[in-house]
């Protein structure tokens, strides 16, 4: 049996390598100087008033793609950006940097996606303060932690932050989203890494000797596949529930020169940078910004939007124009509706999410036989 496990890991390693070459959505901190010279693709409106502002929530907005997204969206005064960060000091510094560039200072609210209680506290404070959410960008994430860690709730850290935390956040934000007038949008950050993800429902918490293989890469791929399952299943369930004015899409930002690989035990990003294999944070953020506020995305939902410059890009191809985003087919496994529905139930059981906005209720852990994962 041990030999079988070892062979499976070796096979997975061979499968991972090509996907890594095609790119992993990443986020790395850019210096303030570059922050203040970002080029906006969105014109600034001068006719908006505070009462008219649409409220945009961005998780992990103090750095990387989240920071660039906050800056570019704040250039338009018709939007009020709320930066959901787990460090008040870093969040305030980032908000000051955005204000220095745009004159439109975002609000900063504390939230740690590694704590379901923190997520719940955030949504209560948010609803009391704003009462509406026009755009929700689930941007924050961690990548391939070399050693398995757990959240305050006992969930594996990558799944806890990248999927479960955002799943619960979106659930609790639905009343504020539904309260906003007009069409609303939810943007989930996924990655091409979903291609080597596998929904191991017998061990979604990555426990045991072989549960956290290849220094966390297989688990990272699982989280990015989960982001797609969540996107497609949320779209399907909203439409079945009669919610036709909320759109949700997933975005792969490309192989971006950000600080997301900071935890890698073997950091291959310097090599990618030296060979021109990375795109800039400004290029990588275009897709999620456009999916969040771009006119072209009005009414589009349940799609996977991918940066096209890597080997997986359709007509652009390697060395082509960078920062180009298109609706793209995700892996065939990501369209497994049965697996997506099963993950939905598991996620409800592990987070306590009720999804009352969809006419659902809570799922107890015992009914899903998931208590052994903990």
Rosetta blueprint (number, residue, H / E / L):
1 X L
2 X H
3 X H
4 X H
5 X H
6 X H
7 X H
8 X H
9 X H
10 X H
11 X H
12 X H
13 X H
14 X H
15 X H
16 X H
17 X H
18 X H
19 X H
20 X H
21 X H
22 X H
23 X L
24 X L
25 X E
26 X L
27 X L
28 X L
29 X L
30 X L
31 X L
32 X H
33 X H
34 X H
35 X H
36 X L
37 X L
38 X L
39 X L
40 X L
41 X L
42 X L
43 X L
44 X L
45 X L
46 X L
47 X L
48 X L
49 X L
50 X H
51 X H
52 X H
53 X L
54 X E
55 X E
56 X E
57 X E
58 X E
59 X E
60 X L
61 X L
62 X L
63 X L
64 X H
65 X H
66 X H
67 X H
68 X H
69 X H
70 X H
71 X H
72 X H
73 X H
74 X H
75 X L
76 X L
77 X L
78 X L
79 X E
80 X E
81 X E
82 X E
83 X E
84 X E
85 X E
86 X L
87 X L
88 X H
89 X H
90 X H
91 X H
92 X H
93 X H
94 X H
95 X H
96 X H
97 X H
98 X H
99 X H
100 X H
101 X H
102 X H
103 X L
104 X L
105 X L
106 X L
107 X E
108 X E
109 X E
110 X E
111 X L
112 X L
113 X L
114 X L
115 X L
116 X H
117 X H
118 X H
119 X H
120 X H
121 X H
122 X H
123 X H
124 X H
125 X H
126 X H
127 X H
128 X H
129 X H
130 X L
131 X L
132 X L
133 X L
134 X L
135 X E
136 X E
137 X E
138 X E
139 X L
140 X L
141 X L
142 X L
143 X L
144 X L
145 X L
146 X L
147 X L
148 X L
149 X L
150 X E
151 X L
152 X L
153 X L
154 X L
155 X L
156 X E
157 X H
158 X H
159 X H
160 X H
161 X H
162 X H
163 X H
164 X H
165 X H
166 X H
167 X H
168 X H
169 X H
170 X H
171 X H
172 X H
173 X H
174 X H
175 X H
176 X H
177 X H
178 X H
179 X H
180 X L
181 X L
182 X L
183 X L
184 X E
185 X E
186 X E
187 X E
188 X E
189 X E
190 X L
191 X L
192 X H
193 X H
194 X H
195 X H
196 X H
197 X L
198 X L
199 X L
200 X L
201 X L
202 X L
203 X L
204 X L
205 X L
206 X L
207 X L
208 X L
209 X L
210 X L
211 X L
212 X L
213 X L
214 X H
215 X H
216 X H
217 X H
218 X H
219 X H
220 X H
221 X H
222 X H
223 X H
224 X H
225 X H
226 X H
227 X H
228 X H
229 X H
230 X H
231 X H
232 X H
233 X H
234 X H
235 X H
236 X H
237 X H
238 X H
239 X H
240 X H
241 X L
242 X L
243 X L
244 X L
245 X L
246 X E
247 X E
248 X E
249 X E
250 X E
251 X E
252 X E
253 X L
254 X L
255 X E
256 X E
257 X L
258 X L
259 X L
260 X H
261 X H
262 X H
263 X H
264 X L
265 X L
266 X L
267 X L
268 X L
269 X H
270 X H
271 X H
272 X H
273 X H
274 X H
275 X L
276 X L
277 X L
278 X L
279 X E
280 X L
281 X H
282 X H
283 X H
284 X H
285 X H
286 X H
287 X H
288 X H
289 X H
290 X H
291 X H
292 X H
293 X H
294 X L
295 X H
296 X H
297 X H
298 X L
299 X L
300 X L
301 X L
302 X L
303 X E
304 X E
305 X E
306 X E
307 X E
308 X L
309 X L
310 X L
311 X L
312 X L
313 X L
314 X L
315 X L
316 X L
317 X L
318 X L
319 X L
320 X L
321 X L
322 X L
323 X L
324 X L
325 X E
326 X E
327 X E
328 X L
329 X L
330 X L
331 X L
332 X H
333 X H
334 X H
335 X H
336 X L
337 X H
338 X H
339 X H
340 X H
341 X H
342 X H
343 X H
344 X H
345 X H
346 X H
347 X H
348 X H
349 X H
350 X H
351 X H
352 X L
353 X L
354 X L
355 X L
356 X H
357 X H
358 X H
359 X L
360 X L
361 X L
362 X L
363 X L
364 X L
365 X H
366 X H
367 X H
368 X H
369 X L
370 X L
371 X H
372 X H
373 X H
374 X L
